[in-house]
Amino acid sequence: MLAVKKDYETARNKAFTVVNSENNKKHSVLFKIDKNEWSCDCKWNSLKETHCSHIKAVISKLDKEKVKSLIKNLGV
């Protein structure tokens, strides 16, 4: 399972650490807001032209947080 932790957010970037709970490996994921571009320090991301599992985990977490926020604002 991949755990996602937000490290920091600036006007230009959002940085995350993704940890694999099975082997305790950590990866750094960066979202460049102005370019709408994701990057990760894993081999997969440097070799392939698709998002790695670490980037997908961050996107999934952000989507879930958006849904929770919308529900809270609706009072459901």
Backbone as ProteinMPNN parsed JSONL, in Angstrom:
{"seq_chain_A": "MLAVKKDYETARNKAFTVVNSENNKKHSVLFKIDKNEWSCDCKWNSLKETHCSHIKAVISKLDKEKVKSLIKNLGV", "coords_chain_A": {"N_chain_A": [[0.841, -1.182, 0.0], [0.45, 2.26, -0.704], [1.398, 5.169, 0.944], [0.618, 8.585, 1.235], [2.086, 11.727, 1.735], [1.84, 15.161, 2.126], [4.352, 17.44, 1.472], [5.052, 20.181, 0.989], [3.614, 23.282, -0.246], [3.683, 25.699, -2.72], [3.206, 28.739, -4.603], [3.873, 27.863, -7.097], [4.509, 25.11, -7.015], [3.666, 21.789, -5.788], [4.631, 19.497, -3.407], [5.199, 16.084, -2.587], [5.637, 13.162, -0.524], [5.817, 9.764, -1.122], [5.287, 6.698, 0.339], [6.006, 3.283, 0.277], [4.416, 0.878, 2.032], [5.042, -1.798, 2.22], [7.775, -2.256, 1.572], [9.02, -0.067, 2.554], [10.122, 1.892, 0.908], [10.792, 5.182, -0.271], [9.501, 7.833, -2.266], [9.787, 10.863, -4.097], [7.397, 13.12, -5.185], [6.446, 15.594, -7.453], [4.377, 18.295, -8.317], [4.083, 20.571, -10.819], [2.531, 23.44, -10.845], [2.073, 25.658, -12.602], [2.78, 24.57, -15.067], [1.186, 22.382, -15.187], [2.191, 19.783, -14.684], [3.479, 16.603, -13.787], [6.002, 14.939, -11.833], [8.261, 12.34, -10.79], [10.685, 10.744, -8.703], [11.244, 8.103, -9.295], [12.378, 5.154, -11.143], [10.571, 4.227, -13.095], [9.055, 6.485, -13.842], [11.017, 8.021, -15.074], [11.63, 6.492, -17.282], [9.314, 5.811, -18.695], [6.437, 7.123, -20.466], [4.14, 7.552, -19.096], [2.121, 8.098, -16.143], [3.533, 7.08, -13.059], [2.935, 4.675, -10.382], [3.23, 6.062, -8.031], [2.687, 8.771, -8.567], [0.033, 8.42, -9.386], [-1.064, 7.617, -6.95], [-0.895, 9.969, -5.441], [-2.56, 11.675, -6.944], [-4.982, 10.313, -6.651], [-5.386, 10.576, -3.878], [-5.666, 13.38, -3.685], [-7.987, 13.739, -5.198], [-9.865, 12.37, -3.591], [-9.803, 13.999, -1.322], [-10.903, 16.331, -2.383], [-13.539, 15.507, -2.935], [-14.449, 14.918, -0.321], [-14.324, 17.481, 0.754], [-16.225, 18.828, -0.831], [-18.565, 17.433, -0.099], [-18.661, 18.08, 2.606], [-19.045, 20.859, 2.446], [-21.573, 20.898, 1.318], [-23.036, 19.968, 3.346], [-23.783, 17.359, 3.727]], "CA_chain_A": [[0.0, 0.0, 0.0], [1.203, 3.506, -0.788], [0.952, 6.256, 1.821], [0.968, 9.884, 0.65], [2.229, 12.837, 2.676], [2.133, 16.434, 1.469], [5.525, 18.063, 2.07], [4.873, 21.631, 0.962], [2.905, 23.854, -1.39], [3.984, 27.102, -3.018], [2.379, 29.227, -5.715], [4.275, 27.178, -8.326], [4.714, 23.669, -6.859], [3.184, 20.997, -4.66], [5.556, 18.374, -3.254], [4.674, 14.988, -1.793], [6.434, 11.957, -0.329], [5.002, 8.558, -1.2], [6.003, 5.598, 0.983], [5.458, 1.952, 0.097], [4.414, 0.277, 3.361], [5.58, -3.159, 2.157], [9.244, -2.271, 1.565], [9.445, 1.203, 3.161], [10.807, 2.767, -0.05], [10.191, 6.509, -0.381], [9.684, 8.533, -3.541], [9.369, 12.265, -4.104], [6.524, 13.478, -6.304], [6.312, 17.046, -7.568], [3.416, 18.804, -9.293], [4.368, 21.943, -11.229], [1.194, 24.0, -11.052], [2.011, 26.514, -13.789], [2.924, 23.749, -16.27], [0.276, 21.243, -15.055], [3.111, 18.693, -14.989], [3.866, 15.746, -12.673], [7.266, 14.215, -11.934], [8.583, 11.476, -9.659], [12.092, 10.352, -8.776], [11.394, 6.662, -9.519], [12.859, 4.742, -12.469], [9.441, 4.113, -14.028], [8.695, 7.809, -14.352], [12.07, 8.515, -15.958], [11.721, 5.659, -18.478], [8.027, 5.698, -19.391], [5.742, 8.387, -20.721], [2.879, 7.53, -18.375], [2.281, 8.316, -14.711], [3.877, 5.923, -12.234], [1.975, 4.404, -9.304], [3.401, 7.075, -6.984], [1.923, 9.935, -9.022], [-1.38, 8.028, -9.342], [-1.48, 7.609, -5.543], [-1.081, 11.372, -5.035], [-3.759, 12.161, -7.637], [-6.121, 9.678, -6.001], [-5.583, 11.209, -2.571], [-6.177, 14.736, -3.906], [-9.382, 13.602, -5.642], [-10.673, 12.004, -2.416], [-9.905, 15.19, -0.471], [-11.851, 17.24, -3.043], [-14.883, 14.967, -2.725], [-14.771, 15.129, 1.078], [-14.55, 18.915, 0.926], [-17.515, 19.149, -1.459], [-19.623, 16.878, 0.756], [-18.706, 18.883, 3.833], [-19.63, 22.153, 2.101], [-22.986, 20.687, 1.018], [-23.692, 19.593, 4.596], [-24.327, 15.986, 3.6]], "C_chain_A": [[0.887, 1.247, 0.0], [0.57, 4.571, 0.104], [1.476, 7.572, 1.253], [1.011, 10.946, 1.739], [2.582, 14.095, 1.891], [3.302, 17.087, 2.208], [5.39, 19.581, 2.13], [4.091, 22.04, -0.276], [3.306, 25.304, -1.512], [3.047, 27.538, -4.135], [2.673, 28.457, -7.005], [4.319, 25.655, -8.226], [3.977, 23.09, -5.667], [4.091, 19.772, -4.598], [4.988, 17.355, -2.278], [5.749, 13.919, -1.612], [5.472, 10.788, -0.344], [5.846, 7.404, -0.662], [5.264, 4.293, 0.735], [5.557, 1.233, 1.434], [4.986, -1.14, 3.367], [7.101, -3.196, 2.239], [9.863, -0.984, 2.119], [10.248, 2.103, 2.213], [10.035, 4.072, -0.178], [10.491, 7.101, -1.749], [9.141, 9.949, -3.416], [8.581, 12.547, -5.372], [6.337, 14.99, -6.283], [5.28, 17.376, -8.64], [3.752, 20.264, -9.562], [3.05, 22.566, -11.682], [1.106, 24.778, -12.356], [2.121, 25.721, -15.095], [1.948, 22.569, -16.295], [1.026, 19.946, -15.355], [3.521, 17.941, -13.723], [5.241, 15.158, -12.92], [7.476, 13.413, -10.652], [10.033, 11.042, -9.82], [12.306, 8.851, -9.01], [11.861, 6.371, -10.95], [11.744, 4.723, -13.503], [9.137, 5.456, -14.669], [9.761, 8.342, -15.314], [12.144, 7.733, -17.268], [10.443, 5.615, -19.312], [7.396, 7.073, -19.586], [4.367, 8.422, -20.073], [3.151, 7.761, -16.9], [2.612, 7.009, -14.004], [2.832, 5.761, -11.126], [2.063, 5.448, -8.194], [2.612, 8.347, -7.322], [0.425, 9.629, -8.957], [-1.902, 8.021, -7.908], [-1.741, 9.026, -5.046], [-2.358, 11.922, -5.659], [-5.015, 11.59, -6.981], [-6.42, 10.321, -4.655], [-6.175, 12.613, -2.734], [-7.635, 14.708, -4.35], [-10.3, 13.276, -4.461], [-10.858, 13.202, -1.49], [-10.885, 16.197, -1.053], [-13.284, 16.799, -2.789], [-15.325, 15.198, -1.283], [-15.096, 16.601, 1.358], [-15.898, 19.346, 0.356], [-18.67, 18.65, -0.612], [-19.783, 17.706, 2.024], [-19.381, 20.235, 3.559], [-21.116, 22.055, 1.789], [-23.767, 20.331, 2.29], [-24.313, 18.217, 4.56], [-23.687, 15.087, 4.629]], "O_chain_A": [[1.944, 1.271, 0.631], [-0.63, 4.836, 0.028], [2.633, 7.664, 0.842], [0.097, 11.054, 2.557], [3.514, 14.092, 1.086], [3.25, 17.266, 3.425], [5.587, 20.192, 3.181], [3.926, 21.266, -1.219], [3.277, 26.053, -0.535], [2.185, 26.768, -4.559], [1.831, 28.4, -7.901], [4.181, 24.97, -9.24], [3.698, 23.776, -4.683], [4.298, 19.09, -5.602], [4.374, 17.713, -1.273], [6.653, 13.785, -2.437], [4.442, 10.807, 0.331], [6.958, 7.156, -1.127], [4.056, 4.199, 0.951], [6.66, 0.998, 1.927], [5.377, -1.634, 4.424], [7.663, -4.07, 2.899], [11.085, -0.837, 2.147], [10.977, 2.983, 2.671], [8.804, 4.085, -0.193], [11.567, 6.906, -2.314], [8.159, 10.195, -2.715], [9.03, 12.256, -6.481], [6.102, 15.587, -5.232], [5.302, 16.811, -9.734], [3.713, 21.096, -8.655], [2.531, 22.258, -12.754], [0.17, 24.584, -13.132], [1.606, 26.16, -16.124], [1.876, 21.84, -17.285], [0.582, 19.122, -16.155], [3.867, 18.555, -12.713], [5.618, 14.904, -14.064], [6.954, 13.748, -9.589], [10.549, 10.978, -10.936], [13.439, 8.376, -8.931], [11.758, 7.215, -11.84], [11.935, 5.147, -14.643], [8.982, 5.555, -15.886], [9.432, 9.043, -16.271], [12.662, 8.243, -18.261], [10.505, 5.399, -20.523], [7.784, 8.051, -18.945], [3.519, 9.229, -20.454], [4.29, 7.633, -16.452], [2.042, 5.963, -14.312], [1.955, 6.609, -10.958], [1.081, 5.693, -7.494], [1.952, 8.923, -6.457], [-0.364, 10.47, -8.527], [-3.055, 8.38, -7.669], [-2.701, 9.26, -4.312], [-3.153, 12.566, -4.976], [-5.997, 12.306, -6.781], [-7.579, 10.582, -4.331], [-7.088, 12.988, -1.997], [-8.43, 15.549, -3.932], [-11.386, 13.843, -4.345], [-11.939, 13.402, -0.937], [-11.619, 16.849, -0.311], [-14.144, 17.618, -2.467], [-16.454, 15.629, -1.044], [-16.025, 16.915, 2.102], [-16.623, 20.127, 0.973], [-19.653, 19.366, -0.424], [-20.898, 17.995, 2.456], [-20.196, 20.695, 4.358], [-21.849, 23.027, 1.976], [-24.997, 20.386, 2.31], [-25.267, 17.942, 5.287], [-24.002, 13.899, 4.693]]}, "name": "protein", "num_of_chains": 1, "seq": "MLAVKKDYETARNKAFTVVNSENNKKHSVLFKIDKNEWSCDCKWNSLKETHCSHIKAVISKLDKEKVKSLIKNLGV"}
